Amino acid sequence: FHLVFAMFRFAVIFVGIADRVLAGSAVAADAADVAPLAGRFAARAMEVIDGARPW
């Protein structure tokens, strides 16, 4: 449970960073690079929920 929760939490954080990039208020110049990680973390969390090994 805790691992999947953490993965979804990171996904939400990355979505927030991506939203700030779109709004033009991102702090880091390379903040847009983390946007694709949101989908990857969420997809991996779903795989773990479905029984995949976490690592």
C-alpha positions as CSV (number, residue, x, y, z in Angstrom):
1,F,0.0,0.0,0.0
2,H,2.7,2.5,1.0
3,L,4.7,2.0,-2.1
4,V,1.8,2.5,-4.4
5,F,0.6,5.5,-2.4
6,A,4.1,7.1,-2.8
7,M,4.1,6.4,-6.5
8,F,0.7,8.1,-7.0
9,R,1.9,11.0,-4.8
10,F,4.9,11.5,-7.0
11,A,2.7,11.4,-10.0
12,V,0.5,14.2,-8.6
13,I,3.6,16.2,-7.7
14,F,4.9,15.9,-11.3
15,V,1.5,16.9,-12.7
16,G,1.7,20.0,-10.5
17,I,5.1,20.8,-11.9
18,A,3.9,20.4,-15.4
19,D,0.9,22.7,-14.7
20,R,3.3,25.3,-13.4
21,V,5.4,25.0,-16.6
22,L,2.3,25.6,-18.7
23,A,1.4,28.6,-16.6
24,G,4.9,30.0,-17.0
25,S,5.6,30.0,-13.3
26,A,8.0,27.0,-13.1
27,V,11.1,27.7,-11.0
28,A,13.6,25.5,-12.9
29,A,14.3,25.9,-16.6
30,D,14.2,22.1,-17.1
31,A,11.0,21.6,-15.2
32,A,9.2,20.4,-18.3
33,D,11.4,17.4,-18.3
34,V,9.6,15.8,-15.3
35,A,6.1,16.0,-16.9
36,P,6.3,12.6,-18.6
37,L,7.2,11.0,-15.3
38,A,3.7,11.6,-14.0
39,G,2.2,9.1,-16.4
40,R,5.1,6.6,-15.8
41,F,4.7,6.7,-12.1
42,A,0.9,6.3,-12.3
43,A,1.2,3.4,-14.8
44,R,3.8,1.6,-12.7
45,A,1.7,2.1,-9.5
46,M,-1.2,0.4,-11.4
47,E,1.0,-2.5,-12.4
48,V,2.1,-3.0,-8.8
49,I,-1.6,-2.9,-7.8
50,D,-2.3,-5.6,-10.4
51,G,0.4,-7.8,-8.9
52,A,3.7,-6.8,-10.6
53,R,6.8,-6.9,-8.6
54,P,7.7,-3.4,-7.4
55,W,11.3,-3.6,-8.5
